[in-house]
């Protein structure tokens, strides 16, 4: 789940960078415009991943101990 959230946050960051630098919305271009259903789903998933990623900053995430031999 953490990896998926991180990938979605990176996609969002790249998209926002493209919007800011070049006024180009990659997600909208790929999925049929900003109001297209697929675009809205991607935007929603990126937003949820961003909210989930807040837990990375809080430090109260469970840690697993992996023993290597």
Backbone atoms as SQL, in Angstrom:
CREATE TABLE atoms (id INTEGER PRIMARY KEY, chain TEXT, resi INTEGER, resn TEXT, atom TEXT, x REAL, y REAL, z REAL);
INSERT INTO atoms VALUES
  (1, 'A', 1, 'UNK', 'N', 0.832, -1.193, 0.000),
  (2, 'A', 1, 'UNK', 'CA', 0.000, 0.000, 0.000),
  (3, 'A', 1, 'UNK', 'C', 0.878, 1.259, 0.000),
  (4, 'A', 2, 'UNK', 'N', 1.960, 1.213, 0.780),
  (5, 'A', 2, 'UNK', 'CA', 2.848, 2.377, 0.833),
  (6, 'A', 2, 'UNK', 'C', 3.445, 2.675, -0.537),
  (7, 'A', 3, 'UNK', 'N', 3.858, 1.636, -1.241),
  (8, 'A', 3, 'UNK', 'CA', 4.470, 1.827, -2.563),
  (9, 'A', 3, 'UNK', 'C', 3.457, 2.391, -3.547),
  (10, 'A', 4, 'UNK', 'N', 2.248, 1.879, -3.522),
  (11, 'A', 4, 'UNK', 'CA', 1.202, 2.390, -4.409),
  (12, 'A', 4, 'UNK', 'C', 0.918, 3.859, -4.115),
  (13, 'A', 5, 'UNK', 'N', 0.819, 4.205, -2.846),
  (14, 'A', 5, 'UNK', 'CA', 0.582, 5.600, -2.471),
  (15, 'A', 5, 'UNK', 'C', 1.723, 6.490, -2.953),
  (16, 'A', 6, 'UNK', 'N', 2.949, 6.019, -2.789),
  (17, 'A', 6, 'UNK', 'CA', 4.097, 6.808, -3.218),
  (18, 'A', 6, 'UNK', 'C', 4.105, 6.999, -4.730),
  (19, 'A', 7, 'UNK', 'N', 3.795, 5.963, -5.487),
  (20, 'A', 7, 'UNK', 'CA', 3.735, 6.077, -6.943),
  (21, 'A', 7, 'UNK', 'C', 2.677, 7.097, -7.366),
  (22, 'A', 8, 'UNK', 'N', 1.514, 7.038, -6.732),
  (23, 'A', 8, 'UNK', 'CA', 0.449, 7.986, -7.071),
  (24, 'A', 8, 'UNK', 'C', 0.816, 9.418, -6.699),
  (25, 'A', 9, 'UNK', 'N', 1.486, 9.598, -5.580),
  (26, 'A', 9, 'UNK', 'CA', 1.926, 10.939, -5.181),
  (27, 'A', 9, 'UNK', 'C', 2.965, 11.462, -6.185),
  (28, 'A', 10, 'UNK', 'N', 3.850, 10.602, -6.641),
  (29, 'A', 10, 'UNK', 'CA', 4.842, 11.010, -7.648),
  (30, 'A', 10, 'UNK', 'C', 4.153, 11.391, -8.951),
  (31, 'A', 11, 'UNK', 'N', 3.162, 10.614, -9.369),
  (32, 'A', 11, 'UNK', 'CA', 2.398, 10.960, -10.575),
  (33, 'A', 11, 'UNK', 'C', 1.753, 12.331, -10.410),
  (34, 'A', 12, 'UNK', 'N', 1.165, 12.572, -9.249),
  (35, 'A', 12, 'UNK', 'CA', 0.556, 13.877, -8.988),
  (36, 'A', 12, 'UNK', 'C', 1.567, 15.007, -9.009),
  (37, 'A', 13, 'UNK', 'N', 2.732, 14.757, -8.429),
  (38, 'A', 13, 'UNK', 'CA', 3.773, 15.792, -8.402),
  (39, 'A', 13, 'UNK', 'C', 4.264, 16.112, -9.813),
  (40, 'A', 14, 'UNK', 'N', 4.471, 15.086, -10.609),
  (41, 'A', 14, 'UNK', 'CA', 4.896, 15.315, -11.994),
  (42, 'A', 14, 'UNK', 'C', 3.817, 16.080, -12.757),
  (43, 'A', 15, 'UNK', 'N', 2.565, 15.702, -12.569),
  (44, 'A', 15, 'UNK', 'CA', 1.476, 16.389, -13.259),
  (45, 'A', 15, 'UNK', 'C', 1.412, 17.863, -12.846),
  (46, 'A', 16, 'UNK', 'N', 1.509, 18.133, -11.544),
  (47, 'A', 16, 'UNK', 'CA', 1.476, 19.522, -11.082),
  (48, 'A', 16, 'UNK', 'C', 2.692, 20.299, -11.580),
  (49, 'A', 17, 'UNK', 'N', 3.846, 19.654, -11.657),
  (50, 'A', 17, 'UNK', 'CA', 5.031, 20.314, -12.210),
  (51, 'A', 17, 'UNK', 'C', 4.828, 20.701, -13.663),
  (52, 'A', 18, 'UNK', 'N', 4.243, 19.788, -14.422),
  (53, 'A', 18, 'UNK', 'CA', 3.967, 20.088, -15.834),
  (54, 'A', 18, 'UNK', 'C', 2.945, 21.209, -15.978),
  (55, 'A', 19, 'UNK', 'N', 1.944, 21.215, -15.116),
  (56, 'A', 19, 'UNK', 'CA', 0.953, 22.293, -15.154),
  (57, 'A', 19, 'UNK', 'C', 1.614, 23.628, -14.831),
  (58, 'A', 20, 'UNK', 'N', 2.428, 23.642, -13.779),
  (59, 'A', 20, 'UNK', 'CA', 3.073, 24.889, -13.367),
  (60, 'A', 20, 'UNK', 'C', 4.080, 25.414, -14.367),
  (61, 'A', 21, 'UNK', 'N', 4.862, 24.523, -14.961),
  (62, 'A', 21, 'UNK', 'CA', 5.923, 24.963, -15.866),
  (63, 'A', 21, 'UNK', 'C', 5.449, 25.184, -17.295),
  (64, 'A', 22, 'UNK', 'N', 4.539, 24.334, -17.751),
  (65, 'A', 22, 'UNK', 'CA', 4.178, 24.360, -19.169),
  (66, 'A', 22, 'UNK', 'C', 2.683, 24.487, -19.446),
  (67, 'A', 23, 'UNK', 'N', 1.870, 24.645, -18.413),
  (68, 'A', 23, 'UNK', 'CA', 0.415, 24.684, -18.557),
  (69, 'A', 23, 'UNK', 'C', -0.093, 23.448, -19.304),
  (70, 'A', 24, 'UNK', 'N', 0.500, 22.302, -18.986),
  (71, 'A', 24, 'UNK', 'CA', 0.143, 21.050, -19.651),
  (72, 'A', 24, 'UNK', 'C', -0.301, 20.040, -18.601),
  (73, 'A', 25, 'UNK', 'N', -1.546, 19.609, -18.693),
  (74, 'A', 25, 'UNK', 'CA', -2.102, 18.630, -17.759),
  (75, 'A', 25, 'UNK', 'C', -2.006, 17.252, -18.399),
  (76, 'A', 26, 'UNK', 'N', -1.007, 16.473, -18.000),
  (77, 'A', 26, 'UNK', 'CA', -0.756, 15.161, -18.582),
  (78, 'A', 26, 'UNK', 'C', -1.917, 14.201, -18.344),
  (79, 'A', 27, 'UNK', 'N', -2.455, 14.197, -17.131),
  (80, 'A', 27, 'UNK', 'CA', -3.572, 13.296, -16.814),
  (81, 'A', 27, 'UNK', 'C', -4.767, 13.601, -17.715),
  (82, 'A', 28, 'UNK', 'N', -5.103, 14.862, -17.855),
  (83, 'A', 28, 'UNK', 'CA', -6.230, 15.242, -18.713),
  (84, 'A', 28, 'UNK', 'C', -5.954, 14.866, -20.166),
  (85, 'A', 29, 'UNK', 'N', -4.729, 15.034, -20.607),
  (86, 'A', 29, 'UNK', 'CA', -4.378, 14.694, -21.987),
  (87, 'A', 29, 'UNK', 'C', -4.499, 13.199, -22.246),
  (88, 'A', 30, 'UNK', 'N', -4.094, 12.404, -21.273),
  (89, 'A', 30, 'UNK', 'CA', -4.124, 10.951, -21.447),
  (90, 'A', 30, 'UNK', 'C', -5.522, 10.364, -21.344),
  (91, 'A', 31, 'UNK', 'N', -6.371, 10.977, -20.508),
  (92, 'A', 31, 'UNK', 'CA', -7.651, 10.351, -20.197),
  (93, 'A', 31, 'UNK', 'C', -8.872, 11.130, -20.670),
  (94, 'A', 32, 'UNK', 'N', -8.702, 12.096, -21.563),
  (95, 'A', 32, 'UNK', 'CA', -9.852, 12.711, -22.207),
  (96, 'A', 32, 'UNK', 'C', -10.356, 14.002, -21.602),
  (97, 'A', 33, 'UNK', 'N', -9.514, 14.766, -20.957),
  (98, 'A', 33, 'UNK', 'CA', -9.934, 16.044, -20.401),
  (99, 'A', 33, 'UNK', 'C', -10.104, 15.984, -18.891),
  (100, 'A', 34, 'UNK', 'N', -10.127, 17.159, -18.283),
  (101, 'A', 34, 'UNK', 'CA', -10.206, 17.234, -16.822),
  (102, 'A', 34, 'UNK', 'C', -11.502, 16.700, -16.259),
  (103, 'A', 35, 'UNK', 'N', -12.576, 16.782, -17.006),
  (104, 'A', 35, 'UNK', 'CA', -13.872, 16.338, -16.485),
  (105, 'A', 35, 'UNK', 'C', -14.229, 14.910, -16.887),
  (106, 'A', 36, 'UNK', 'N', -13.350, 14.255, -17.649),
  (107, 'A', 36, 'UNK', 'CA', -13.602, 12.869, -18.049),
  (108, 'A', 36, 'UNK', 'C', -13.565, 11.968, -16.814),
  (109, 'A', 37, 'UNK', 'N', -14.345, 10.934, -16.832),
  (110, 'A', 37, 'UNK', 'CA', -14.456, 10.031, -15.687),
  (111, 'A', 37, 'UNK', 'C', -13.102, 9.446, -15.283),
  (112, 'A', 38, 'UNK', 'N', -12.327, 8.978, -16.255),
  (113, 'A', 38, 'UNK', 'CA', -11.021, 8.399, -15.922),
  (114, 'A', 38, 'UNK', 'C', -10.084, 9.426, -15.301),
  (115, 'A', 39, 'UNK', 'N', -10.087, 10.640, -15.817),
  (116, 'A', 39, 'UNK', 'CA', -9.259, 11.699, -15.226),
  (117, 'A', 39, 'UNK', 'C', -9.670, 11.971, -13.795),
  (118, 'A', 40, 'UNK', 'N', -10.958, 12.041, -13.562),
  (119, 'A', 40, 'UNK', 'CA', -11.448, 12.306, -12.204),
  (120, 'A', 40, 'UNK', 'C', -11.079, 11.176, -11.255),
  (121, 'A', 41, 'UNK', 'N', -11.088, 9.951, -11.756),
  (122, 'A', 41, 'UNK', 'CA', -10.676, 8.814, -10.925),
  (123, 'A', 41, 'UNK', 'C', -9.195, 8.926, -10.570),
  (124, 'A', 42, 'UNK', 'N', -8.356, 9.248, -11.567),
  (125, 'A', 42, 'UNK', 'CA', -6.926, 9.403, -11.304),
  (126, 'A', 42, 'UNK', 'C', -6.688, 10.546, -10.322),
  (127, 'A', 43, 'UNK', 'N', -7.338, 11.688, -10.534),
  (128, 'A', 43, 'UNK', 'CA', -7.184, 12.812, -9.605),
  (129, 'A', 43, 'UNK', 'C', -7.601, 12.408, -8.189),
  (130, 'A', 44, 'UNK', 'N', -8.687, 11.674, -8.071),
  (131, 'A', 44, 'UNK', 'CA', -9.173, 11.237, -6.756),
  (132, 'A', 44, 'UNK', 'C', -8.190, 10.282, -6.090),
  (133, 'A', 45, 'UNK', 'N', -7.667, 9.340, -6.860),
  (134, 'A', 45, 'UNK', 'CA', -6.697, 8.397, -6.301),
  (135, 'A', 45, 'UNK', 'C', -5.417, 9.094, -5.863),
  (136, 'A', 46, 'UNK', 'N', -4.967, 10.064, -6.649),
  (137, 'A', 46, 'UNK', 'CA', -3.775, 10.836, -6.271),
  (138, 'A', 46, 'UNK', 'C', -4.044, 11.610, -4.992),
  (139, 'A', 47, 'UNK', 'N', -5.221, 12.206, -4.878),
  (140, 'A', 47, 'UNK', 'CA', -5.579, 12.934, -3.662),
  (141, 'A', 47, 'UNK', 'C', -5.639, 12.034, -2.439),
  (142, 'A', 48, 'UNK', 'N', -6.242, 10.866, -2.587),
  (143, 'A', 48, 'UNK', 'CA', -6.305, 9.913, -1.473),
  (144, 'A', 48, 'UNK', 'C', -4.909, 9.416, -1.094),
  (145, 'A', 49, 'UNK', 'N', -4.069, 9.198, -2.098),
  (146, 'A', 49, 'UNK', 'CA', -2.693, 8.777, -1.818),
  (147, 'A', 49, 'UNK', 'C', -1.933, 9.862, -1.069),
  (148, 'A', 50, 'UNK', 'N', -2.187, 11.116, -1.425),
  (149, 'A', 50, 'UNK', 'CA', -1.558, 12.221, -0.702),
  (150, 'A', 50, 'UNK', 'C', -1.992, 12.268, 0.748),
  (151, 'A', 51, 'UNK', 'N', -3.286, 12.071, 0.987),
  (152, 'A', 51, 'UNK', 'CA', -3.775, 12.042, 2.371),
  (153, 'A', 51, 'UNK', 'C', -3.180, 10.868, 3.138),
  (154, 'A', 52, 'UNK', 'N', -3.124, 9.712, 2.496),
  (155, 'A', 52, 'UNK', 'CA', -2.530, 8.534, 3.135),
  (156, 'A', 52, 'UNK', 'C', -1.058, 8.780, 3.451),
  (157, 'A', 53, 'UNK', 'N', -0.362, 9.478, 2.559),
  (158, 'A', 53, 'UNK', 'CA', 1.071, 9.723, 2.719),
  (159, 'A', 53, 'UNK', 'C', 1.391, 10.660, 3.876),
  (160, 'A', 54, 'UNK', 'N', 0.405, 11.364, 4.374),
  (161, 'A', 54, 'UNK', 'CA', 0.625, 12.209, 5.555),
  (162, 'A', 54, 'UNK', 'C', 1.123, 11.356, 6.709),
  (163, 'A', 55, 'UNK', 'N', 0.689, 10.093, 6.752),
  (164, 'A', 55, 'UNK', 'CA', 1.133, 9.219, 7.837),
  (165, 'A', 55, 'UNK', 'C', 2.628, 8.977, 7.800),
  (166, 'A', 56, 'UNK', 'N', 3.264, 9.143, 6.639),
  (167, 'A', 56, 'UNK', 'CA', 4.717, 9.000, 6.561),
  (168, 'A', 56, 'UNK', 'C', 5.404, 10.065, 7.410),
  (169, 'A', 57, 'UNK', 'N', 4.800, 11.231, 7.518),
  (170, 'A', 57, 'UNK', 'CA', 5.388, 12.334, 8.280),
  (171, 'A', 57, 'UNK', 'C', 5.146, 12.228, 9.781),
  (172, 'A', 58, 'UNK', 'N', 4.101, 11.561, 10.161),
  (173, 'A', 58, 'UNK', 'CA', 3.705, 11.525, 11.569),
  (174, 'A', 58, 'UNK', 'C', 4.582, 10.614, 12.419),
  (175, 'A', 59, 'UNK', 'N', 5.240, 9.679, 11.806),
  (176, 'A', 59, 'UNK', 'CA', 6.152, 8.832, 12.551),
  (177, 'A', 59, 'UNK', 'C', 5.483, 7.772, 13.413),
  (178, 'A', 60, 'UNK', 'N', 4.182, 7.676, 13.420),
  (179, 'A', 60, 'UNK', 'CA', 3.515, 6.680, 14.242),
  (180, 'A', 60, 'UNK', 'C', 3.034, 5.500, 13.406),
  (181, 'A', 61, 'UNK', 'N', 3.806, 5.185, 12.395),
  (182, 'A', 61, 'UNK', 'CA', 3.493, 4.043, 11.560),
  (183, 'A', 61, 'UNK', 'C', 4.120, 2.810, 12.175),
  (184, 'A', 62, 'UNK', 'N', 3.484, 1.682, 12.057),
  (185, 'A', 62, 'UNK', 'CA', 4.074, 0.448, 12.613),
  (186, 'A', 62, 'UNK', 'C', 5.330, 0.051, 11.827),
  (187, 'A', 63, 'UNK', 'N', 6.329, -0.382, 12.555),
  (188, 'A', 63, 'UNK', 'CA', 7.576, -0.830, 11.932),
  (189, 'A', 63, 'UNK', 'C', 7.671, -2.338, 12.069),
  (190, 'A', 64, 'UNK', 'N', 8.153, -2.965, 11.029),
  (191, 'A', 64, 'UNK', 'CA', 8.337, -4.403, 11.109),
  (192, 'A', 64, 'UNK', 'C', 9.821, -4.693, 11.187),
  (193, 'A', 65, 'UNK', 'N', 10.171, -5.593, 12.057),
  (194, 'A', 65, 'UNK', 'CA', 11.560, -5.994, 12.184),
  (195, 'A', 65, 'UNK', 'C', 11.802, -7.193, 11.277),
  (196, 'A', 66, 'UNK', 'N', 12.742, -7.027, 10.400),
  (197, 'A', 66, 'UNK', 'CA', 13.082, -8.107, 9.489),
  (198, 'A', 66, 'UNK', 'C', 14.444, -8.638, 9.917),
  (199, 'A', 67, 'UNK', 'N', 14.478, -9.885, 10.279),
  (200, 'A', 67, 'UNK', 'CA', 15.737, -10.491, 10.698),
  (201, 'A', 67, 'UNK', 'C', 16.407, -11.120, 9.494),
  (202, 'A', 68, 'UNK', 'N', 17.634, -10.729, 9.282),
  (203, 'A', 68, 'UNK', 'CA', 18.398, -11.286, 8.175),
  (204, 'A', 68, 'UNK', 'C', 19.499, -12.169, 8.733),
  (205, 'A', 69, 'UNK', 'N', 19.666, -13.288, 8.111),
  (206, 'A', 69, 'UNK', 'CA', 20.693, -14.221, 8.587),
  (207, 'A', 69, 'UNK', 'C', 21.812, -14.341, 7.623);
